[in-house]
Amino acid sequence: MLEKFLIPISRRDLLKLAGLTAAGAVLSSKDSAQAAPVAPNQSFALNADKIPVLMNADVCVVGGGVAGTAAAVTAARNGAKVVLVEQGIVLGGSQTQALVYPAMPTKTFNSDTPYITDLNRRFYMHGIDVDFDSDPKYKNGGDARQYTPELLAAIYDEMCADYKVDILYNTTLVGSETSGGKITAAIVHSIEGLGKIVAKTFIDATGDATLSRFAGVECIRGSDVTGRNQKMSFRFEMGGVEEMKVYKFFVKKLKDDWCETKPPEFEFAKTTHTEKFYFEGIQRGEVTKDDVAYIQAFTIIGKPGTLSMNCPEMSPFVYSATSVVDRSKAIQQGRIMIRRLANFFRKNIPGFKNAFISREASMLGVRESWRIRGKYIMTKDDYFNAQKFPDAVCRSAYPIDIHDETLELNRTLGKGEFYEVPFRALVTNELANLLVVGRCISTDFPAQAAVRIQPTCMSMGEAAGIAAAYALKNAINVNAVDWTLIPAKERSYVSAG
């Protein structure tokens, strides 16, 4: 059994956590009595035996976003004992904390997997219709979906309670313990201090491939053309909005044809019809070019008079999604931009006169950061070829949606075409008991821009939960699971190829 694990930490914080003095710190038998100063991004080897076991489980899911929650609930529903680690106090990640609303459409029929159907059913039971405007060409999925963020958080808790998932809120992954090509424990920090979660299978749903990187999985980041990540967003909500007045301003006065529906369900955006309106705001000094580089707003189901603002976006030329310093600066600058935008809307758009910032995202909307190199790397060619896979776990026709001024790939698929995501993109070569779900699965940069949407991530998580439970029942490693050998009735999705 491995006796040490690696944790990126400064020497000062290491000594605090370990309860050691500078003179008495002993890191391993190879360390000298007087260790040289270590930079904050370097690693120390700690004695893992001295870290208490916080919990034991069959499956440990790290990250309680849309993919991680789906993975945890599904694994538990299939008989596994599951621990779900979440650094915040709410499940849902991008939906509930980053305020990414609505869930983008898969744009293809039969894309709803059983987990999504169950989630939608629970919303219906609360009197919420999740479908914006059901398109007759879609059946069992395809449309954008609207979820009330606060109710969604409660429903996720409800689902976890129904299937006896143990949630650890306010618990942050800080390292991993590995041995023999497997992860043996996730090292976390909570109100109790450092602790281990020991499990047979681990699912990385961190979005940033954090567990994978700690455990030594090869990862890539950014565009292979520019090296940049996609833009991040700092979203917010505005309450006290008179929706019909806003609608009439854009449709009647500005002649905008962006929105095809009227309140209570409508949206507005910066388009060719409205670009002059925002440009004049720049000329008057009310907003900056960066403030209005991307503008989009949606009404929110279950929250009358409230708009979800899909803005501002943070320039990838200035802020990297893989730098903690850049993310921190983006948050600071984003708050300034949010208030400029709110003032601009109040001053210039009828219906916003008495509006106010009612909610600010508690995390940045990160579209892309790190991605693993798994057994299969999904590429843009798989998208353009509408590729089908025998081991597919879901389908979508959502386009390659890159938020970057110089990297647009706007070609959509033909009528009725769709691509699939293979199970092999969710597993690694390095670690036998690791599954990876969400926006950090094994893809190239353009393909990631297509598969990163919420319903696709949910279906990935669901498949991972099924695979984790199946591997446990059959005493095999998850990276040796052949998705095609799982009985069709037990799979969440069966390939159309």
C-alpha positions as CSV (number, residue, x, y, z in Angstrom):
1,M,0.0,0.0,0.0
2,L,1.3,3.5,-0.9
3,E,2.3,5.4,2.2
4,K,2.5,8.9,0.7
5,F,0.4,11.1,-1.5
6,L,1.2,14.2,-3.4
7,I,-0.5,17.5,-2.5
8,P,0.2,20.9,-4.2
9,I,0.7,23.2,-1.2
10,S,3.0,25.9,0.0
11,R,5.5,25.0,2.7
12,R,3.9,27.4,5.2
13,D,0.5,25.9,4.7
14,L,1.9,22.4,4.8
15,L,3.4,23.1,8.2
16,K,0.1,24.5,9.4
17,L,-1.9,21.5,8.2
18,A,0.6,18.9,9.4
19,G,1.0,20.6,12.8
20,L,4.8,20.7,12.4
21,T,7.5,23.2,13.2
22,A,9.9,24.3,10.6
23,A,12.8,22.7,12.4
24,G,11.0,19.4,12.9
25,A,9.4,18.8,9.5
26,V,10.2,15.3,8.2
27,L,8.6,14.7,4.7
28,S,10.2,11.4,3.9
29,S,13.3,9.4,4.5
30,K,15.0,11.1,1.6
31,D,14.5,14.6,2.9
32,S,17.3,16.4,4.6
33,A,16.8,18.0,8.0
34,Q,16.8,21.5,6.5
35,A,14.5,21.4,3.5
36,A,15.0,24.2,0.9
37,P,12.1,26.7,0.3
38,V,9.4,25.3,-2.0
39,A,7.3,27.3,-4.4
40,P,3.6,27.2,-3.8
41,N,2.9,25.2,-6.9
42,Q,5.3,22.4,-6.0
43,S,4.4,19.2,-4.1
44,F,5.2,17.7,-0.8
45,A,5.0,14.0,0.1
46,L,3.0,13.5,3.2
47,N,2.5,10.3,5.2
48,A,-1.0,9.3,4.1
49,D,-1.4,6.8,7.1
50,K,-1.7,9.8,9.4
51,I,-4.7,11.2,7.6
52,P,-7.9,9.8,9.0
53,V,-10.4,8.0,6.9
54,L,-13.5,10.2,6.6
55,M,-15.7,7.8,4.7
56,N,-15.6,4.5,2.9
57,A,-17.7,3.9,-0.2
58,D,-18.0,1.8,-3.4
59,V,-18.0,5.0,-5.5
60,C,-16.6,8.4,-4.7
61,V,-17.8,11.2,-7.0
62,V,-15.8,14.4,-6.8
63,G,-17.8,17.4,-8.0
64,G,-21.5,17.9,-7.6
65,G,-22.3,19.7,-10.9
66,V,-24.8,18.4,-13.5
67,A,-22.5,15.5,-14.5
68,G,-21.4,14.5,-11.0
69,T,-24.9,14.6,-9.5
70,A,-26.2,12.4,-12.3
71,A,-23.3,10.0,-11.8
72,A,-23.8,9.8,-8.0
73,V,-27.6,9.3,-8.2
74,T,-27.3,6.7,-11.0
75,A,-24.6,4.7,-9.3
76,A,-26.6,4.7,-6.1
77,R,-29.8,3.8,-7.9
78,N,-27.9,0.7,-9.2
79,G,-27.0,-0.5,-5.8
80,A,-23.6,1.2,-5.1
81,K,-22.7,3.0,-1.8
82,V,-21.9,6.5,-3.0
83,V,-20.2,9.6,-1.6
84,L,-20.5,12.8,-3.5
85,V,-17.9,15.5,-2.7
86,E,-19.0,19.1,-3.3
87,Q,-16.9,22.2,-2.4
88,G,-20.0,24.5,-2.3
89,I,-23.3,24.1,-0.4
90,V,-25.5,23.3,-3.4
91,L,-25.5,20.7,-6.2
92,G,-25.9,21.7,-9.8
93,G,-22.6,23.5,-10.5
94,S,-23.1,25.6,-13.6
95,Q,-26.9,25.5,-13.3
96,T,-27.2,26.6,-9.7
97,Q,-23.9,28.3,-8.9
98,A,-22.7,29.8,-12.2
99,L,-26.4,30.6,-13.1
100,V,-26.0,29.1,-16.6
101,Y,-29.6,29.3,-17.9
102,P,-31.3,27.7,-19.7
103,A,-30.0,24.2,-20.5
104,M,-28.9,24.4,-24.1
105,P,-30.7,22.1,-26.6
106,T,-29.3,18.9,-28.0
107,K,-31.2,19.6,-31.2
108,T,-31.9,16.0,-31.8
109,F,-34.7,13.5,-31.0
110,N,-34.4,10.7,-28.4
111,S,-31.5,12.5,-26.6
112,D,-33.2,12.3,-23.2
113,T,-31.7,9.5,-21.2
114,P,-33.6,8.1,-18.2
115,Y,-32.0,10.3,-15.6
116,I,-33.1,13.4,-17.5
117,T,-36.6,12.1,-17.9
118,D,-36.7,11.6,-14.1
119,L,-35.4,15.1,-13.4
120,N,-38.0,16.6,-15.8
121,R,-40.8,14.5,-14.1
122,R,-39.8,15.9,-10.7
123,F,-40.1,19.4,-12.0
124,Y,-43.5,18.7,-13.5
125,M,-44.6,17.4,-10.0
126,H,-43.6,20.9,-8.7
127,G,-45.8,22.6,-11.4
128,I,-42.9,23.6,-13.7
129,D,-42.9,22.8,-17.4
130,V,-39.2,22.5,-18.3
131,D,-39.8,22.8,-22.1
132,F,-39.6,26.3,-23.6
133,D,-41.5,25.6,-26.8
134,S,-41.8,22.0,-27.8
135,D,-40.7,21.6,-31.4
136,P,-42.7,18.9,-33.2
137,K,-39.6,17.5,-34.9
138,Y,-38.1,16.6,-31.5
139,K,-39.3,13.7,-29.4
140,N,-37.7,12.7,-26.0
141,G,-35.3,15.6,-26.0
142,G,-33.9,18.2,-28.4
143,D,-35.3,21.5,-27.0
144,A,-33.8,23.9,-24.6
145,R,-34.8,23.3,-21.0
146,Q,-35.7,25.8,-18.3
147,Y,-35.0,24.9,-14.7
148,T,-35.6,27.2,-11.7
149,P,-32.2,27.3,-10.1
150,E,-33.3,27.3,-6.5
151,L,-35.9,24.5,-7.0
152,L,-33.3,22.6,-9.0
153,A,-31.0,22.6,-6.0
154,A,-33.7,21.2,-3.8
155,I,-34.6,18.5,-6.3
156,Y,-31.0,17.4,-6.6
157,D,-30.9,17.0,-2.8
158,E,-34.2,15.1,-3.0
159,M,-32.8,12.7,-5.6
160,C,-29.7,12.1,-3.6
161,A,-31.8,11.4,-0.5
162,D,-34.1,9.0,-2.4
163,Y,-31.2,6.9,-3.4
164,K,-29.1,7.4,-0.2
165,V,-26.2,9.3,-1.7
166,D,-24.0,10.7,1.0
167,I,-23.2,14.3,0.2
168,L,-20.2,16.1,1.7
169,Y,-20.8,19.8,1.3
170,N,-18.0,22.4,1.9
171,T,-15.5,19.7,1.2
172,T,-12.6,20.3,-1.2
173,L,-10.4,17.9,-3.0
174,V,-6.7,18.6,-2.2
175,G,-5.0,15.4,-3.4
176,S,-5.2,11.8,-4.2
177,E,-3.6,8.5,-3.1
178,T,-2.7,6.0,-5.8
179,S,-1.2,2.5,-5.8
180,G,-0.9,-0.2,-8.5
181,G,-2.5,1.9,-11.2
182,K,-5.5,2.8,-9.1
183,I,-6.7,5.6,-7.0
184,T,-7.0,4.3,-3.5
185,A,-8.3,7.5,-1.8
186,A,-9.3,11.0,-2.5
187,I,-7.7,13.5,0.0
188,V,-10.1,16.2,1.0
189,H,-10.2,19.2,3.3
190,S,-13.3,20.0,5.3
191,I,-14.3,21.7,8.5
192,E,-12.7,18.6,10.2
193,G,-9.3,19.2,8.5
194,L,-7.7,16.7,6.1
195,G,-9.4,13.4,5.5
196,K,-9.5,10.4,3.2
197,I,-12.4,9.1,1.2
198,V,-11.6,5.5,0.4
199,A,-13.5,3.9,-2.5
200,K,-13.3,1.2,-5.1
201,T,-14.2,3.5,-8.0
202,F,-13.7,7.2,-8.4
203,I,-15.5,9.6,-10.8
204,D,-13.9,12.9,-11.7
205,A,-16.7,15.4,-12.2
206,T,-14.7,18.5,-11.2
207,G,-15.0,20.2,-14.6
208,D,-11.3,21.0,-14.4
209,A,-10.1,17.4,-14.3
210,T,-8.7,18.1,-10.9
211,L,-8.8,14.6,-9.5
212,S,-7.3,13.3,-12.8
213,R,-4.5,15.8,-12.7
214,F,-3.7,15.0,-9.0
215,A,-3.6,11.3,-9.8
216,G,-1.2,11.7,-12.8
217,V,-3.6,11.5,-15.8
218,E,-2.3,13.2,-18.9
219,C,-4.3,16.3,-19.6
220,I,-4.4,19.0,-22.2
221,R,-5.9,22.5,-22.1
222,G,-6.9,25.3,-24.5
223,S,-6.9,25.5,-28.2
224,D,-4.2,23.8,-30.2
225,V,-4.3,26.8,-32.5
226,T,-4.1,29.7,-30.1
227,G,-3.4,28.1,-26.7
228,R,-6.3,30.0,-25.2
229,N,-9.2,28.7,-23.3
230,Q,-12.8,29.7,-24.2
231,K,-14.2,32.8,-22.6
232,M,-15.5,32.6,-19.1
233,S,-18.7,34.3,-18.1
234,F,-19.8,36.0,-14.8
235,R,-23.5,35.7,-14.9
236,F,-26.2,37.5,-12.8
237,E,-29.9,37.9,-12.4
238,M,-32.0,41.1,-12.4
239,G,-35.3,41.3,-10.6
240,G,-38.1,43.9,-10.8
241,V,-38.1,43.8,-14.6
242,E,-41.3,44.7,-16.5
243,E,-41.0,42.0,-19.1
244,M,-43.6,43.1,-21.6
245,K,-42.1,46.6,-21.8
246,V,-38.6,45.1,-22.4
247,Y,-40.1,42.8,-25.1
248,K,-41.9,45.7,-26.9
249,F,-38.7,47.8,-26.8
250,F,-36.6,45.2,-28.6
251,V,-39.3,43.9,-31.0
252,K,-41.3,47.1,-31.8
253,K,-38.7,49.9,-31.5
254,L,-35.4,48.2,-32.4
255,K,-37.1,45.7,-34.8
256,D,-35.2,42.8,-33.4
257,D,-36.3,39.4,-34.6
258,W,-34.1,37.4,-32.2
259,C,-36.9,36.2,-30.0
260,E,-39.7,34.1,-31.4
261,T,-41.9,34.0,-28.2
262,K,-43.5,36.6,-26.0
263,P,-43.5,37.0,-22.2
264,P,-43.7,35.2,-19.9
265,E,-41.0,33.3,-21.9
266,F,-38.7,35.4,-24.0
267,E,-35.1,36.5,-24.5
268,F,-33.1,39.3,-26.0
269,A,-29.5,39.4,-27.2
270,K,-27.0,41.6,-29.0
271,T,-27.7,41.1,-32.7
272,T,-27.2,42.9,-36.0
273,H,-30.5,44.7,-35.3
274,T,-29.5,45.9,-31.8
275,E,-25.7,46.4,-32.2
276,K,-26.1,50.1,-32.8
277,F,-28.0,50.4,-29.5
278,Y,-25.0,49.0,-27.5
279,F,-22.5,50.9,-29.6
280,E,-24.1,54.2,-28.7
281,G,-23.8,53.2,-25.0
282,I,-20.1,52.8,-25.6
283,Q,-19.9,56.2,-27.2
284,R,-21.6,57.8,-24.2
285,G,-19.2,56.2,-21.8
286,E,-21.9,54.2,-20.1
287,V,-20.4,50.8,-20.9
288,T,-17.2,49.5,-22.4
289,K,-16.6,47.4,-25.5
290,D,-15.8,44.4,-23.3
291,D,-19.0,44.9,-21.3
292,V,-21.2,44.4,-24.3
293,A,-19.1,42.1,-26.4
294,Y,-21.7,39.4,-25.7
295,I,-25.2,40.2,-24.4
296,Q,-28.0,37.7,-23.8
297,A,-30.9,37.6,-21.4
298,F,-33.7,35.1,-20.6
299,T,-36.8,35.1,-18.5
300,I,-36.6,32.5,-15.7
301,I,-39.4,29.9,-15.2
302,G,-40.9,30.2,-11.7
303,K,-39.3,33.7,-11.1
304,P,-41.6,36.3,-12.7
305,G,-40.0,39.7,-13.3
306,T,-36.5,38.2,-13.2
307,L,-34.1,37.9,-16.1
308,S,-31.0,35.6,-16.3
309,M,-28.2,37.6,-17.8
310,N,-25.7,35.6,-19.9
311,C,-23.1,38.3,-19.6
312,P,-20.5,39.7,-19.1
313,E,-17.9,37.5,-20.8
314,M,-14.3,37.8,-19.8
315,S,-11.8,38.1,-22.6
316,P,-9.6,35.0,-23.1
317,F,-6.8,37.4,-24.2
318,V,-6.7,38.7,-20.6
319,Y,-8.1,35.9,-18.4
320,S,-7.1,32.2,-18.6
321,A,-9.5,29.6,-17.2
322,T,-6.5,27.5,-16.0
323,S,-4.9,30.3,-13.8
324,V,-6.2,30.9,-10.3
325,V,-4.8,34.4,-10.5
326,D,-6.7,35.1,-13.7
327,R,-9.9,33.6,-12.4
328,S,-9.7,35.8,-9.3
329,K,-9.0,38.9,-11.3
330,A,-11.9,38.0,-13.7
331,I,-14.3,37.8,-10.7
332,Q,-13.2,41.2,-9.5
333,Q,-13.5,42.8,-12.9
334,G,-16.7,41.0,-13.6
335,R,-18.4,42.6,-10.6
336,I,-17.5,46.0,-12.0
337,M,-18.8,45.0,-15.4
338,I,-22.1,43.6,-14.0
339,R,-22.9,46.9,-12.3
340,R,-22.1,49.0,-15.4
341,L,-24.4,46.7,-17.4
342,A,-27.2,47.0,-14.8
343,N,-27.0,50.8,-14.8
344,F,-27.0,50.8,-18.6
345,F,-30.1,48.6,-18.8
346,R,-31.9,50.7,-16.1
347,K,-31.1,53.9,-18.0
348,N,-31.8,52.9,-21.5
349,I,-34.3,50.0,-21.7
350,P,-38.0,50.6,-20.7
351,G,-39.0,48.0,-18.2
352,F,-35.7,48.1,-16.4
353,K,-36.4,51.4,-14.6
354,N,-36.9,49.8,-11.2
355,A,-34.8,46.7,-11.8
356,F,-32.1,45.6,-9.5
357,I,-29.3,43.0,-9.3
358,S,-31.1,40.2,-7.4
359,R,-28.5,37.5,-7.6
360,E,-24.8,37.2,-8.6
361,A,-23.2,33.9,-9.6
362,S,-21.2,32.2,-6.9
363,M,-18.8,30.7,-9.4
364,L,-17.6,31.7,-12.9
365,G,-19.1,30.1,-15.9
366,V,-16.1,28.2,-17.2
367,R,-16.7,26.7,-20.7
368,E,-13.3,24.9,-21.0
369,S,-10.1,24.4,-19.1
370,W,-8.4,21.0,-18.8
371,R,-9.4,17.9,-20.6
372,I,-8.1,14.3,-20.1
373,R,-6.4,12.2,-22.8
374,G,-8.5,9.1,-22.5
375,K,-8.8,5.8,-24.3
376,Y,-10.5,7.7,-27.2
377,I,-10.1,11.4,-28.0
378,M,-13.3,12.7,-29.6
379,T,-12.5,15.2,-32.3
380,K,-14.1,17.8,-34.5
381,D,-14.2,15.3,-37.3
382,D,-16.4,13.1,-35.2
383,Y,-18.8,16.1,-35.0
384,F,-18.6,16.9,-38.7
385,N,-19.1,13.3,-39.7
386,A,-22.0,12.8,-37.3
387,Q,-20.0,9.9,-36.0
388,K,-21.7,6.9,-34.3
389,F,-20.0,4.6,-31.8
390,P,-20.9,1.1,-30.7
391,D,-20.1,2.2,-27.1
392,A,-22.0,5.5,-27.3
393,V,-23.4,6.9,-24.1
394,C,-25.5,9.8,-25.5
395,R,-26.3,11.7,-28.7
396,S,-26.5,15.4,-29.6
397,A,-26.6,17.7,-32.6
398,Y,-25.5,20.8,-30.6
399,P,-23.0,22.7,-32.7
400,I,-19.4,23.5,-32.0
401,D,-19.9,26.6,-29.9
402,I,-16.6,28.3,-29.3
403,H,-16.7,31.6,-27.5
404,D,-13.6,33.3,-28.9
405,E,-13.3,36.1,-31.4
406,T,-11.0,34.2,-33.8
407,L,-12.1,30.5,-33.5
408,E,-15.6,30.3,-34.9
409,L,-16.7,27.0,-36.4
410,N,-20.3,27.6,-37.2
411,R,-21.2,24.7,-39.5
412,T,-24.2,22.9,-38.1
413,L,-25.2,19.3,-38.9
414,G,-27.7,18.4,-41.6
415,K,-31.4,17.8,-40.9
416,G,-31.8,14.7,-38.7
417,E,-28.1,14.2,-38.2
418,F,-26.4,13.8,-34.8
419,Y,-23.2,12.6,-33.3
420,E,-22.6,10.3,-30.3
421,V,-20.2,10.4,-27.4
422,P,-18.2,7.1,-26.8
423,F,-17.8,5.5,-23.4
424,R,-14.0,5.3,-24.1
425,A,-13.8,9.1,-23.9
426,L,-14.8,8.7,-20.2
427,V,-12.0,6.4,-19.1
428,T,-8.2,6.6,-19.0
429,N,-5.3,4.4,-19.8
430,E,-3.4,5.3,-16.6
431,L,-5.9,4.5,-13.9
432,A,-8.1,1.4,-13.9
433,N,-10.7,2.7,-11.5
434,L,-11.3,6.2,-12.7
435,L,-14.2,7.6,-14.8
436,V,-14.3,11.2,-16.0
437,V,-17.5,13.1,-16.9
438,G,-18.6,16.6,-17.9
439,R,-16.7,19.2,-19.8
440,C,-13.3,17.6,-19.0
441,I,-13.7,14.3,-20.9
442,S,-11.3,13.2,-23.6
443,T,-11.9,15.5,-26.6
444,D,-10.0,18.0,-28.7
445,F,-10.9,21.7,-28.3
446,P,-13.6,22.0,-31.0
447,A,-15.4,18.8,-30.0
448,Q,-15.4,19.9,-26.4
449,A,-17.2,23.0,-27.4
450,A,-20.0,20.8,-28.7
451,V,-20.4,18.2,-25.9
452,R,-20.0,20.6,-22.9
453,I,-23.8,21.5,-22.6
454,Q,-25.8,20.5,-19.6
455,P,-28.0,17.6,-21.0
456,T,-25.0,15.9,-22.6
457,C,-23.0,16.2,-19.4
458,M,-25.9,14.7,-17.5
459,S,-26.1,11.8,-19.8
460,M,-22.3,11.2,-19.5
461,G,-22.7,11.2,-15.7
462,E,-25.5,8.8,-15.9
463,A,-23.5,6.4,-18.0
464,A,-20.6,6.6,-15.6
465,G,-22.8,5.8,-12.7
466,I,-24.1,2.7,-14.6
467,A,-20.6,1.6,-15.5
468,A,-19.3,2.1,-12.0
469,A,-22.1,-0.1,-10.5
470,Y,-21.7,-2.7,-13.3
471,A,-18.0,-2.9,-12.7
472,L,-18.5,-3.5,-9.0
473,K,-21.1,-6.2,-9.5
474,N,-18.8,-8.0,-12.0
475,A,-15.6,-7.4,-10.1
476,I,-13.8,-5.7,-13.0
477,N,-12.2,-2.3,-13.4
478,V,-14.2,0.5,-14.9
479,N,-11.6,1.2,-17.6
480,A,-12.1,-2.4,-18.7
481,V,-15.9,-2.1,-19.0
482,D,-17.2,-2.8,-22.5
483,W,-20.3,-0.7,-22.7
484,T,-21.7,-2.9,-25.4
485,L,-21.7,-5.9,-23.1
486,I,-23.9,-4.3,-20.5
487,P,-27.4,-5.5,-21.2
488,A,-29.3,-3.0,-23.3
489,K,-32.1,-2.7,-20.7
490,E,-29.5,-1.6,-18.1
491,R,-27.8,1.0,-20.3
492,S,-29.0,4.6,-20.4
493,Y,-28.3,4.8,-24.1
494,V,-27.9,2.3,-26.9
495,S,-26.1,3.5,-30.1
496,A,-28.0,4.2,-33.2
497,G,-25.0,3.3,-35.3
